[in-house]
């Protein structure tokens, strides 16, 4: 009888994509996804190390599984990802019942490590310090039949003082252009109509082979792929954001008018302390050029509140930049000390209560901005890709959910019998800070003719998808 598995994912889109690879590897090894509500024979935690709450979540979930593992020793627990890379010597001390600990560079070893742990009846630790194979060469179980991720690089050459990712993911390694385009075409042949290009610093792509214009060229090449309706990318770094990328976005019809570009702080002195290598005038200048080229573009960002040394003046500067930038959304985080980072050793840490109060103020401020930005869309039409992951929001009202061209979440009353994978024209009637609400007027034809015909995809991409939780 086949053993079942469950993948729990914490962190960024790169981790979600890695979880697809973990699921694909387990499928290939003969495991099957667990039925929701059942206890899996193998539980895999794909972890994040960027913020402290990810640590707490992992160890809390491991504690929850401890009595289950005691009753059923044959159940296996594996911990991988960035936290495993960082805490390789700590995880088994805190949770000695974990069977496998594997790092960011050896995802492909998981099935072998699970089998070795089962046969030898002892925990296995394998943490490689460097990448042996580009991870996209591994099999993957996609969690969506119509949208997919494609990694174009891994690792990061930046030295931000708050971030431990370069230590855990290594220096940037760029994937050959031909390999990227081959994977994209193969995904389109399988029914994918939206692809998001991923990299720790996606627009630095080309640094390894000395071509600063490589990312813009890649976007233009993606525009030539027949049947690829939408191309997105995340996350770029302001330091490397060049005008040729803006031109490629504006001139390539299937590259969507959405830019997620981390700001982190609106204070130049804090940006300097963070070692972010740009200042607010450069950041705002990029946004101005993006909007001049694409007036319909939506901008989203990441902001850290309470970085060491942040004064009230620094914080108010961040509030001011948020007002000027008019972000459609900002993902705000309370700074937390990450051991091993320069910022973690800084003496001028901000009091936790002050950080919490500033976080609340910024969140409420951004909510008002987001609502104002969204209200400008009332009466406009958007082309929404109906999602099979976010799905129906309200069965009683037959309300469907999808993403607009500019990546905003759209709920709409369905008069068109739309189904996941369809493009639907939606007229916006109401808004909140987090989403748009409207009514569908038409199912738009997609690749392959009738929208309903275009839904066909390999059964392995749509059936029995493993459960993945992100945070």
Steps between C-alpha positions, in 0.01 A plus 500: 500500500637843404601736778338845511664839538420858598713807423481802730655815352611817676639808329545639153397401149838331454409269787160428348672404176748283694201327661370416154834331439483317832153374410620396153792307647274318746254418221784356295615294799156339531343708777150643454347826631308457823122535497412828675416428865701177516833465676784473248767230522762763411479867601747738336555852632654733242618783720588869491763679708427863413285576805480367853134397476595238239729337759224504758252348256732214412582405857138538603390262225778255584380496862146430378625199303711359786220294665376380160850384411530327838183299433605426143881478472470404131380852420787715373568870543738695275614860536652683204544849366677807632448436870637148461805646324546746789404283800634164388660436838203630700196328349582152628588638844158662525313218322705176506209310345550676163613242244662717231658845489595622150612836368419739220764353269400133516123481464554213257643281775178484704360162380836327556538658845149389602572143391839499675342632822236227483748218443766618744242618756692817574478864398674615183655843452628612161579866446699596192681833494469549124249424228580188295214519247271787411174409682278536194654180366305316771149362443216714631134455587342831408235629737319676213413373153504848346767698684856403578834621634827489309827568683750700299760532776571389854704666772580866554810720483359779718615562857190650666576515871163356606496202263642153546381366164834543313666290771240226460434510124854586391630739236290565193500229235329585172326242290572490125244692292437198277411282802258761633320543167487123445330451837257784430400354164457155654271644768290678237471172310357350822230768527674771705396853397672706772863470609678688779877528467675457835833605641627624834593817309329428170610804303868438578467205262801491269758608757662156491560516126561875481189629321323782685224502239426128529181533704336747260597275209348201681170684547489579129574137410220387732271729301563291191372174654176413325220430745667659803239755605667649808855547627580632846822521703614547858679642677721767342750714689492879444878504461483290184175637358586651163302685235535214252289286735231771511504516118475121475205496739319776312569361152438129564123439505505188719721656771251620758484859634587409857824573682578362844815684608609499866552843654587375854522855643419855396792639700828547314702457819326170575547384140870574541508303825317217327765514225230523235716691247225740384323799650138613493548742211623217277213276613234763430668579167458137392131510591451822305660351187297179535176696524593728212553192283203306643240731659290197597783333695447402863794517741534284812785488747656362819573721802684418823396692812730542799840437344779572753549874545166594344384829653153649487629731226620199300165330542308810390720510190378149419139611548567792266651280227200268525277801437708618204537155345130412540567129525210275412619282788794490740608189682620638830714312750624564850878479509622195687858415589648228283814353656791510261399828333680835557172663604448234767821616670412871492464655845226751419211251480157664512272418793246234412203712611615788280538264204149366557347847520675614182400183320134566582525862387662407170253218440202730553660772286560257216146362529365848428736540203410156359129574532545832321700337219239227457209743502645662188419174319123520551335488158808363325526165323763241586603174338497252787656155495271276707702316763461135592706560817315797648177360357149598598469753776127464555319196361159643593557801274691302235784746552826414329853624563794579277785738431490808280778594259653718772487214755214630711263244648156524339178342627217504251143387467499244222241527225718322244554147638870578530728228626862495624740578219260729316565866433197705596425866434387656828351844561605630842213615721636499857839492669673441829865555593575138409289417196265616226140383455313498171283316253623290210377592153673249275731200493787607279645253251839365602771291340357207306163661424206466737598582858352173619710305250816668628456353846640162404827416680679183605310324780811497718487881522143518623415188696591425858702814555706482822401738772732798522467772758682828459566769751 
